[in-house]
Amino acid sequence: MPNNYEKDNNINNAAIDMLMKFGDVKNAEGLFKIIKKKDIITYGAMMKGYGENNMNEKVLDLFEQIPLGINDVIYTIIFNACAQLCNDRATQIGKKLLDEMPKKFIQNNYIYNSAIDMLMRFGDVQRAEDLFKMIEKKDSISYGTMIHGYNINNEPLKSLELFEEMKESDINVDVTVLIMIIGACARIGMLSICQSVVAQIPLDLYKNRWICNSLIDMWGKAGSIKNAQEIFESIDTPDIITYTSMINAFGLNRMGLEATDLYRKISNSLHDEILYICVLNACSHSGLLDEAYSIFNEIHHKTAKIITTMIDCLSRLFLFDEAQKLIEDYEKSNPPYSAMYTAILSGARNSRNSIVSEKIYERMKLLFQNEKDTLISGSILLSNIYSSLGQHEEAQSIRLNRIKEVGKKVQPGLAWTEKDGEIAQFTAHDQSHCLSKEIYAEAERISCGLTEHGHKSDSSWITRPLAETETIQSVLCSHSERLAIAFHFIQGRKPSFIQITENLRVCGDCHQATKLIAKIRQYVTIHLQKTFTRQSYEKGVVIIRCDSCTNLHLIADNLGWFKDLTENGKFKNIAQMLQAKDETIYRIAVAPTDDESTLKEVEVDEKIKILPLSDDSNLIQNIIKNELNQIGSGFWNVCSCFRILAKLIDIEPQMSFIQLHYRKFS
């Protein structure tokens, strides 16, 4: 460039912008340093470039060096950088800048939209709402920013309220906003809400790839895998996001085999980190350890998130030594990654393993002193483990002291459900609903019914000492999901379908109780959306295949198929019967041996302790094998393992499997 242009700031600023867009930060910095008379546009070009290259700390560093008055562009750049960083420094700078912003910028929508996005990412929803109200001429970007903020702060109902407000104000709902609304529906997971929004999507937008991908994700999270598959199959040339969305939908609905089958059909050239994470998650949630290892070992570049997902899979099966070995190998050449430790801690909570939990949590405190949210999660998991062992004082001490120390609020557990167009929200022990008195009375009746049908309340899921007026049953029956179920039963007519969405994991006692409630209140389907499992007791049969023998087993039947398999029956075996009825197996699982009548008569050594039954057959099988390997009994096969497990948990085996393997036949 000729020397006579070197002092031209317009050219220099444009050159900085060009170099930053090339990713050539070093030369951009060199050019910036030789400019003697920098103007605000020069600073803006550098700061914008840092942001584009994901160097937001440098954005703030340079901002603190500006000797000039800042303009609207600088405000927007700083708010965006703070939103991306979302750390203590960014929070302090961003909020201070907003507080001191001159009034002349008040009606600048670009600045306000950036500020709202920043506040939402900080979790300061109230102040973001206050700013939004101050905007006189709201546009689709303003609404979109708020809707996105509500979504990331787990307030999807408010997103839907703004959606209605947009339509009433005749503000254009563009594709971007519509995708956010579909995302809000996915977070709520209510079929009726999803159907209502889908009905408002113009037909021509069903050709939009982003809309279709979002719909697949939404239907998967709402538990309607059929609708998700229909959208997927309507796409002529799926891209990697389409495949990933469908695999994730399978995984969320405990359909790990379907997820891995689809994964194997995807070209290797399309594989990326998110795809690997989703398919490994699907294996993890379905207990497909061998499949997970097979896929994991095929991955050439294993990122921290991919390894974390594999650690989660191992921890769910209580294979903590293998999980910790993955961490050790990773940390030989990488800094510690907190999510790996949280995954092990979560698995240790489920197995009530206080030794592993204490070891992992102490390590977390040492390694991640500045990660407040991580330590909050860890302290809650550890305190829950102590509670499950009956050590409530120790649990309370850990929870209160740690939360006070890091100065963060714990996210409350919420349950949503919908009845006749009304969405009701509940927290544990919630008495805010106008029908609270009737809801609690019904919850008590449900609790009594559970006791009459043999349900034994599991006190290990109570995380605090009982008050003098409380019982184990009274505390558990006022959990958020129980209140949501009771809400449906006081509405006059008997419900045929209850859907509940939760933001946190369902406790083990409520999970077991929900199955029994569905059985007691016959023809009621209860869909707990967080775990994506359906408990249904309508007409159907359950057929499963055992890995230890070549036989198929009919373990639940109220269609009268079993009589066709007797000596005088129509068919010699189940395979022949399925062929004649033109039906196929819906799932593969571990099962009892052919002699079904002996299932409850098996003698069990009381010293043999097998872990509680899981919803997933593959997970059950791995747990049983793991336990029996420790026992050292060489003559057990998988079939006899199932018998022992069924005897120990003292429930009918077909009821323990029906929610996973149930299929309604025509």
C-alpha positions in Angstrom: 0.0 0.0 0.0 1.5 3.4 -1.0 2.9 5.4 1.9 0.5 8.3 1.3 -2.4 6.1 2.4 -0.9 5.0 5.7 -2.4 7.9 7.6 -5.8 7.5 6.1 -7.9 6.0 8.9 -10.7 5.1 6.6 -8.4 2.8 4.7 -6.7 1.5 7.8 -10.0 0.7 9.5 -11.2 -1.2 6.4 -7.9 -3.1 6.3 -8.3 -4.1 10.0 -11.8 -5.3 9.3 -10.6 -7.3 6.2 -7.7 -8.9 8.1 -10.0 -9.9 11.0 -12.4 -11.5 8.6 -9.5 -13.5 7.2 -8.7 -14.6 10.8 -5.4 -12.8 10.5 -5.5 -11.3 14.0 -1.8 -10.9 14.3 -1.4 -8.6 11.3 -4.6 -6.7 12.3 -3.0 -6.0 15.7 0.2 -4.9 14.0 -1.7 -2.5 11.8 -3.7 -1.2 14.8 -0.5 -0.4 16.7 1.1 1.7 14.0 -2.0 4.0 13.7 -1.0 7.1 15.5 -4.3 8.9 15.6 -6.9 6.2 16.4 -10.5 7.2 16.2 -13.5 5.4 17.7 -14.1 3.6 14.4 -10.6 2.1 14.6 -11.3 0.8 18.1 -14.6 -0.5 16.9 -13.0 -2.4 14.0 -10.5 -4.1 16.3 -13.1 -5.0 19.0 -15.6 -6.2 16.4 -12.8 -8.3 14.9 -11.8 -9.8 18.2 -15.4 -10.8 18.7 -15.7 -12.4 15.3 -12.6 -14.5 16.2 -14.0 -15.6 19.5 -11.5 -13.5 21.5 -14.0 -11.7 23.7 -11.7 -11.1 26.6 -9.5 -9.0 24.3 -12.7 -7.1 23.4 -13.0 -6.1 27.0 -9.3 -5.4 27.4 -9.3 -3.0 24.5 -12.6 -1.4 25.7 -10.9 -0.5 29.0 -8.2 1.3 27.0 -10.4 3.5 24.9 -9.7 7.2 25.7 -12.6 8.4 23.7 -16.4 8.7 24.2 -18.1 5.5 22.9 -20.9 5.3 20.3 -23.8 3.0 19.6 -21.6 0.5 17.7 -19.2 0.1 20.7 -22.1 -0.4 23.1 -23.5 -3.2 20.9 -20.0 -4.8 20.5 -19.4 -4.7 24.3 -22.8 -6.1 25.2 -22.4 -8.9 22.7 -18.9 -9.8 24.0 -20.2 -9.8 27.6 -23.1 -12.0 26.5 -20.6 -14.5 25.0 -18.3 -14.6 28.0 -21.0 -14.6 30.7 -18.4 -14.6 33.5 -17.9 -12.4 36.6 -15.8 -9.8 34.7 -18.3 -9.6 31.8 -21.3 -9.3 34.2 -19.6 -6.5 36.1 -18.6 -4.6 32.9 -21.8 -5.2 31.0 -24.2 -4.1 33.8 -22.0 -1.1 34.7 -22.0 0.1 31.1 -25.8 -0.4 30.9 -26.3 1.6 34.1 -24.2 4.5 32.9 -25.5 4.6 29.3 -26.7 8.1 28.2 -30.4 8.6 27.6 -29.8 9.4 24.0 -29.3 5.7 23.3 -32.5 4.6 25.0 -34.6 4.1 21.9 -31.8 2.5 19.9 -33.2 -1.0 19.2 -29.9 -2.4 18.2 -28.3 -1.5 21.6 -31.4 -2.6 23.6 -31.6 -5.9 21.7 -27.9 -6.6 22.5 -28.4 -5.5 26.1 -31.5 -7.8 26.5 -29.5 -10.7 25.1 -26.7 -10.0 27.5 -29.0 -9.8 30.5 -30.8 -13.0 29.5 -27.5 -14.9 29.3 -26.6 -13.5 32.7 -29.9 -15.0 34.0 -31.2 -11.5 34.9 -34.6 -12.1 33.3 -36.4 -9.4 35.3 -34.1 -6.6 34.1 -34.3 -7.9 30.5 -38.1 -7.7 30.8 -37.8 -4.1 32.1 -35.7 -3.1 29.1 -38.1 -4.8 26.7 -41.0 -2.9 28.1 -39.1 0.4 27.5 -38.8 -0.2 23.8 -41.5 1.8 22.1 -41.3 0.4 18.6 -40.7 -3.3 19.1 -39.8 -5.3 16.0 -39.4 -9.0 15.3 -35.8 -8.9 16.4 -36.8 -7.4 19.8 -39.4 -10.2 20.2 -37.0 -12.8 19.0 -34.3 -11.8 21.4 -36.7 -12.0 24.3 -38.1 -15.4 23.2 -34.6 -16.7 22.9 -33.8 -15.4 26.3 -36.8 -17.0 27.9 -35.9 -20.3 26.2 -32.3 -20.4 27.6 -33.6 -19.5 31.0 -36.1 -22.3 31.0 -39.2 -20.1 30.8 -40.8 -21.4 27.5 -44.3 -20.5 28.6 -43.3 -16.9 28.5 -42.0 -17.4 25.0 -45.4 -18.7 23.9 -47.0 -15.6 25.5 -44.8 -13.3 23.5 -45.6 -15.3 20.4 -49.3 -14.6 21.0 -48.5 -10.9 21.6 -46.6 -10.7 18.3 -49.6 -12.0 16.4 -52.0 -9.6 18.2 -49.7 -6.7 17.4 -49.5 -7.8 13.8 -45.7 -8.1 13.9 -44.2 -10.4 11.3 -43.3 -13.8 12.6 -40.3 -14.8 10.5 -38.6 -18.1 10.2 -36.1 -17.3 12.9 -38.8 -16.5 15.5 -40.8 -19.5 14.4 -37.8 -21.8 15.0 -37.5 -20.3 18.5 -41.2 -21.0 19.2 -40.8 -24.6 18.0 -37.8 -24.7 20.4 -40.0 -23.4 23.3 -42.6 -26.2 22.5 -39.7 -28.7 22.6 -38.8 -27.5 26.1 -42.4 -27.8 27.3 -42.9 -31.1 25.6 -46.7 -31.0 25.6 -48.3 -32.7 22.6 -51.3 -30.4 22.6 -49.1 -27.3 22.6 -46.9 -28.7 19.9 -49.9 -29.5 17.7 -51.3 -26.1 18.2 -48.1 -24.3 17.0 -47.6 -26.8 14.2 -51.1 -25.9 12.9 -50.0 -22.3 12.5 -47.0 -23.1 10.3 -47.6 -22.1 6.7 -47.5 -25.1 4.4 -44.7 -23.7 2.3 -42.4 -23.6 5.3 -42.4 -27.4 5.6 -39.9 -27.2 2.8 -37.6 -25.1 5.0 -34.8 -27.4 6.2 -34.3 -25.4 9.5 -38.0 -25.7 10.3 -38.1 -29.4 9.6 -35.0 -30.1 11.7 -36.6 -28.1 14.6 -39.8 -30.0 14.2 -38.0 -33.4 14.4 -36.3 -32.2 17.6 -39.6 -30.9 19.0 -41.6 -34.1 18.3 -38.8 -36.2 19.8 -38.8 -34.2 23.0 -42.6 -34.4 23.1 -42.5 -38.2 22.9 -44.1 -38.4 19.5 -41.4 -40.4 17.6 -43.9 -41.2 14.9 -44.4 -37.6 14.0 -40.6 -37.0 14.1 -40.0 -39.9 11.7 -42.7 -38.6 9.3 -40.9 -35.3 9.1 -37.5 -37.0 8.7 -38.8 -39.2 5.9 -40.3 -36.3 4.1 -36.8 -34.8 3.6 -35.3 -35.9 0.3 -31.6 -35.2 1.2 -31.1 -35.0 5.0 -28.2 -33.0 6.2 -26.1 -33.7 9.3 -28.4 -31.7 11.5 -31.4 -33.7 10.2 -29.7 -36.9 11.0 -28.5 -35.7 14.4 -32.0 -34.5 15.3 -33.5 -37.8 14.5 -30.9 -39.8 16.4 -31.3 -37.5 19.4 -35.1 -38.1 19.2 -34.5 -41.9 19.2 -32.2 -41.5 22.2 -34.5 -39.4 24.2 -37.2 -42.0 23.7 -35.0 -44.9 24.8 -34.7 -46.3 21.3 -31.0 -46.8 21.2 -31.0 -49.6 18.6 -32.9 -47.4 16.2 -30.5 -44.6 16.9 -27.4 -46.7 16.2 -29.0 -48.2 13.1 -29.6 -44.8 11.6 -26.0 -43.7 12.6 -24.6 -46.6 10.6 -26.4 -45.3 7.5 -24.7 -41.9 7.6 -21.7 -41.2 5.4 -18.5 -40.9 7.4 -17.9 -37.6 5.6 -20.9 -36.1 7.5 -19.8 -37.2 11.0 -19.1 -34.4 13.5 -18.9 -33.9 17.3 -22.6 -33.3 17.9 -23.5 -36.5 16.0 -21.1 -38.6 18.0 -22.5 -37.1 21.3 -26.1 -37.8 20.3 -25.5 -41.4 19.3 -23.4 -42.1 22.4 -26.1 -40.5 24.5 -28.7 -42.8 22.8 -26.5 -45.8 23.7 -26.1 -44.4 27.3 -29.8 -44.0 27.9 -30.6 -47.4 26.5 -27.7 -49.2 28.2 -26.1 -50.3 25.0 -22.5 -50.5 26.3 -21.0 -52.6 23.6 -22.5 -50.4 20.9 -21.2 -47.3 22.7 -17.7 -48.7 22.9 -17.8 -49.8 19.3 -18.7 -46.3 18.1 -16.4 -44.6 20.6 -13.4 -46.6 19.4 -14.1 -45.6 15.8 -13.9 -41.9 16.6 -10.4 -40.6 15.6 -10.6 -37.2 17.2 -12.2 -37.6 20.7 -13.1 -34.2 22.1 -13.8 -33.5 25.8 -17.5 -33.5 25.2 -17.4 -36.9 23.4 -15.3 -38.4 26.1 -17.7 -37.0 28.7 -20.6 -38.7 27.0 -18.8 -42.0 27.1 -18.0 -41.5 30.8 -21.7 -40.8 31.3 -22.5 -44.1 29.6 -20.1 -46.0 31.9 -21.3 -44.2 35.0 -24.9 -45.1 34.3 -23.8 -48.7 34.4 -21.8 -48.1 37.6 -18.6 -48.9 35.8 -16.7 -46.2 37.7 -13.2 -47.6 37.3 -13.5 -47.6 33.5 -15.0 -44.1 33.6 -12.1 -42.8 35.8 -9.6 -44.4 33.5 -11.0 -42.3 30.6 -10.5 -39.2 32.7 -6.9 -40.2 33.6 -6.0 -40.8 30.0 -7.6 -37.5 28.9 -5.8 -35.4 31.5 -2.4 -36.8 30.5 -2.5 -34.2 27.6 -5.4 -31.9 28.4 -6.6 -29.7 31.3 -9.3 -31.2 33.6 -12.9 -30.9 32.2 -15.5 -30.5 34.9 -18.4 -32.2 33.1 -16.5 -35.5 33.2 -16.5 -35.5 37.0 -20.2 -34.5 37.2 -21.1 -37.4 35.0 -19.4 -39.9 37.4 -20.9 -38.1 40.4 -24.4 -38.5 38.9 -23.9 -42.2 38.4 -22.5 -42.6 41.9 -25.6 -40.9 43.2 -27.8 -43.5 41.4 -25.8 -46.3 42.9 -25.6 -44.7 46.3 -21.8 -45.0 46.3 -20.6 -42.6 48.9 -17.0 -43.6 48.5 -16.7 -42.8 44.8 -18.9 -39.6 45.4 -16.7 -38.2 48.1 -13.5 -38.9 46.1 -14.9 -37.2 43.0 -16.3 -34.2 44.8 -13.1 -33.5 46.7 -11.3 -33.6 43.4 -13.8 -31.2 41.8 -13.3 -28.7 44.7 -9.6 -28.8 44.1 -9.7 -28.5 40.3 -12.7 -26.3 39.6 -12.7 -23.6 42.3 -14.0 -20.9 40.0 -16.8 -22.9 38.4 -19.6 -22.1 40.7 -22.4 -23.9 38.8 -20.3 -27.0 38.6 -19.7 -27.0 42.4 -23.3 -26.3 43.1 -24.3 -29.4 41.0 -21.7 -31.5 42.7 -22.7 -30.5 46.2 -26.4 -31.2 45.5 -25.5 -34.7 44.1 -23.3 -35.4 47.1 -25.8 -34.3 49.6 -28.5 -36.4 47.8 -26.2 -39.4 48.2 -25.9 -38.8 52.0 -29.7 -38.4 52.1 -30.3 -41.7 50.3 -28.1 -43.3 53.0 -30.2 -41.7 55.8 -27.4 -39.2 56.7 -29.7 -36.1 56.5 -27.7 -33.8 58.8 -24.5 -34.4 56.8 -26.5 -33.8 53.6 -28.0 -30.5 54.9 -24.6 -29.3 56.0 -23.0 -29.9 52.6 -25.9 -28.4 50.7 -26.4 -25.2 52.7 -22.7 -24.5 53.3 -21.6 -25.0 49.7 -24.5 -23.0 48.3 -23.8 -20.2 50.7 -20.1 -20.3 49.9 -20.5 -20.0 46.1 -23.4 -17.6 46.4 -25.7 -19.1 43.9 -29.4 -20.1 43.9 -30.4 -23.7 43.2 -32.7 -24.3 40.3 -36.0 -25.5 41.6 -37.6 -28.7 40.2 -40.6 -27.8 38.1 -43.4 -30.0 36.5 -45.7 -28.8 33.8 -48.9 -30.4 32.6 -51.8 -29.3 30.4 -55.6 -29.8 30.9 -58.2 -28.3 28.6 -55.9 -25.7 27.3 -54.6 -24.7 30.8 -50.9 -25.3 31.5 -50.4 -25.8 35.2 -46.9 -25.6 36.8 -45.9 -27.2 40.1 -42.9 -27.3 42.4 -42.4 -29.8 45.2 -44.7 -29.1 48.1 -46.3 -26.4 46.0 -49.5 -24.8 47.4 -49.8 -21.9 45.0 -52.5 -23.4 42.7 -56.1 -22.2 43.3 -57.2 -25.8 43.6 -54.3 -26.7 46.0 -56.6 -28.1 48.7 -58.3 -30.5 46.3 -55.0 -31.4 44.7 -53.4 -32.4 48.0 -56.5 -34.4 49.0 -56.3 -36.3 45.7 -52.6 -36.8 46.1 -53.2 -38.4 49.6 -55.9 -40.7 48.1 -53.4 -41.7 45.4 -50.7 -42.4 48.1 -53.2 -44.6 50.0 -54.0 -46.5 46.8 -50.3 -47.1 46.2 -49.8 -48.5 49.7 -52.8 -50.8 49.3 -51.3 -52.2 46.1 -48.0 -52.9 47.7 -45.9 -49.9 46.9 -43.2 -49.3 49.5 -42.2 -45.6 49.7 -38.4 -45.2 49.2 -37.1 -42.8 51.8 -33.7 -42.6 50.1 -35.3 -40.0 47.7 -36.1 -37.6 50.6 -33.2 -35.1 50.8 -33.9 -33.5 54.2 -34.9 -34.5 57.7 -38.6 -35.0 58.2 -40.6 -32.4 60.2 -42.6 -33.7 63.2 -45.9 -33.5 61.2 -44.4 -35.2 58.2 -44.2 -38.8 57.1 -42.2 -40.4 54.3 -45.4 -40.8 52.3 -46.6 -37.2 52.8 -43.3 -35.8 51.6 -43.1 -38.0 48.5 -46.7 -37.6 47.5 -46.2 -33.8 47.3 -43.4 -34.0 44.8 -44.1 -31.9 41.7 -45.0 -34.8 39.4 -47.4 -36.3 41.9 -49.2 -33.0 42.3 -49.5 -32.7 38.5 -51.0 -36.2 38.3 -53.4 -35.4 41.1 -54.4 -32.2 39.3 -55.7 -34.3 36.4 -57.8 -36.6 38.6 -59.8 -33.8 40.3 -61.0 -32.4 36.9 -64.3 -34.4 36.9 -64.0 -36.9 34.1 -61.4 -39.6 34.2 -58.3 -38.7 32.1 -57.1 -41.2 29.5 -53.8 -39.6 28.9 -51.6 -37.5 31.3 -48.4 -35.8 30.1 -46.0 -34.2 32.5 -42.8 -32.3 31.6 -40.1 -31.7 34.1 -36.9 -29.7 34.1 -35.1 -32.0 36.4 -34.8 -35.8 36.7 -37.7 -37.7 38.1 -36.9 -39.2 41.6 -36.8 -43.0 41.7 -39.8 -43.3 44.0 -42.1 -41.2 41.8 -40.9 -43.2 38.8 -42.0 -46.5 40.3 -45.2 -44.9 41.7 -46.2 -43.5 38.4 -46.2 -47.0 36.8 -48.4 -48.3 39.6 -50.7 -45.3 39.4 -51.3 -46.0 35.7 -52.1 -49.6 36.6 -54.4 -48.8 39.5 -56.3 -46.1 37.5 -56.8 -48.4 34.5 -56.6 -47.2 30.9 -54.6 -44.1 32.0 -51.4 -43.4 30.1 -49.0 -41.3 32.1 -46.1 -39.8 30.1 -43.2 -38.5 32.2 -41.4 -36.3 29.7 -38.1 -35.8 31.4 -37.3 -39.5 31.2 -39.3 -40.1 28.0 -40.8 -43.4 29.2 -44.4 -44.2 28.8 -46.3 -46.4 31.3 -49.4 -47.9 29.5 -51.7 -50.7 30.5 -53.9 -50.9 27.5 -54.4 -54.1 25.5 -51.2 -55.5 24.1 -48.5 -58.2 24.4 -44.8 -58.2 25.3 -42.4 -60.4 23.4 -38.7 -60.4 24.0 -35.6 -62.2 23.0 -33.0 -63.5 25.5 -29.3 -63.1 24.7 -28.4 -66.4 26.5 -30.7 -68.7 24.4 -32.3 -68.8 21.0 -35.8 -68.6 22.2 -38.3 -65.8 22.1 -40.4 -65.3 25.3 -43.9 -64.0 25.8 -43.8 -62.4 29.2 -47.0 -60.2 29.2 -50.2 -60.9 27.3 -53.8 -59.7 27.6 -54.7 -60.6 24.0 -54.9 -64.3 24.6 -51.8 -65.2 22.5 -50.3 -67.4 25.2 -52.9 -70.1 24.8 -51.8 -70.5 21.1 -48.4 -71.6 22.3 -49.5 -74.5 24.5 -49.2 -78.1 23.5 -52.7 -78.0 21.8 -52.1 -74.5 20.4 -51.9 -73.4 16.8 -48.1 -72.6 16.8 -45.0 -74.5 17.9 -43.1 -71.4 18.9 -43.4 -67.6 19.1 -41.4 -67.1 15.9 -43.9 -69.1 14.0 -46.8 -67.2 15.6 -45.3 -63.9 14.7 -44.8 -64.9 11.1 -48.5 -66.0 10.9 -49.7 -62.8 12.5 -47.3 -60.7 10.3 -45.8 -59.0 13.3 -42.2 -58.5 14.4 -40.4 -57.9 17.7 -40.4 -54.3 18.9 -37.5 -54.6 21.3 -34.8 -57.1 22.3 -34.3 -57.8 26.0 -33.3 -60.3 28.6 -36.1 -62.7 29.6 -36.9 -65.7 31.8 -36.6 -69.3 30.6 -39.4 -71.0 28.8 -41.0 -72.3 32.0 -42.9 -69.2 32.9 -44.7 -70.9 35.8 -41.6 -71.3 37.9 -40.7 -67.6 37.8 -42.0 -66.8 41.3 -40.8 -70.1 42.9 -37.0 -69.6 42.4 -35.1 -69.8 45.7 -32.9 -66.8 46.3 -29.9 -66.5 48.6 -30.6 -63.4 50.7 -26.9 -62.5 50.6 -27.2 -61.9 46.8 -27.9 -58.2 46.4 -28.8 -57.1 42.9 -29.3 -53.4 42.0 -32.8 -52.0 41.5 -34.6 -52.7 38.2 -34.1 -50.1 35.5 -36.5 -49.2 32.7 -34.0 -50.4 30.1 -33.5 -54.1 29.4 -30.0 -53.7 28.1 -29.0 -51.8 31.3 -30.7 -54.5 33.4 -28.7 -57.2 31.6 -25.4 -55.4 32.2 -26.2 -54.7 35.9 -27.1 -58.4 36.4 -24.0 -59.7 34.7 -21.8 -57.2 36.7 -23.4 -58.3 40.0 -23.1 -62.0 39.2 -19.5 -61.7 38.2 -18.8 -60.2 41.6 -20.6 -63.1 43.2 -18.6 -65.6 41.2 -21.3 -68.1 40.4 -20.4 -69.8 37.2 -23.6 -71.6 36.5 -25.9 -68.7 36.2 -27.1 -67.8 32.7 -29.0 -64.6 31.8 -32.4 -66.2 32.1 -31.8 -67.4 35.6 -30.4 -63.9 36.4 -33.7 -62.4 35.4 -35.6 -64.8 37.7 -33.4 -63.8 40.7 -33.9 -60.1 39.9 -37.7 -60.5 39.6 -37.8 -62.4 42.9 -35.7 -59.8 44.7 -37.6 -56.8 43.7 -40.8 -58.5 44.5 -42.9 -57.4 41.5 -44.4 -59.1 38.6 -41.8 -59.2 35.8 -44.2 -58.3 33.0 -45.1 -55.1 34.9 -41.5 -54.2 35.2 -41.0 -54.5 31.4 -44.4 -53.3 30.1 -43.6 -49.6 29.8 -40.6 -50.3 27.7 -41.7 -53.2 25.5 -45.4 -52.6 25.3 -46.7 -52.5 21.7 -50.3 -52.3 20.7 -51.1 -54.7 17.9 -53.9 -54.2 15.4 
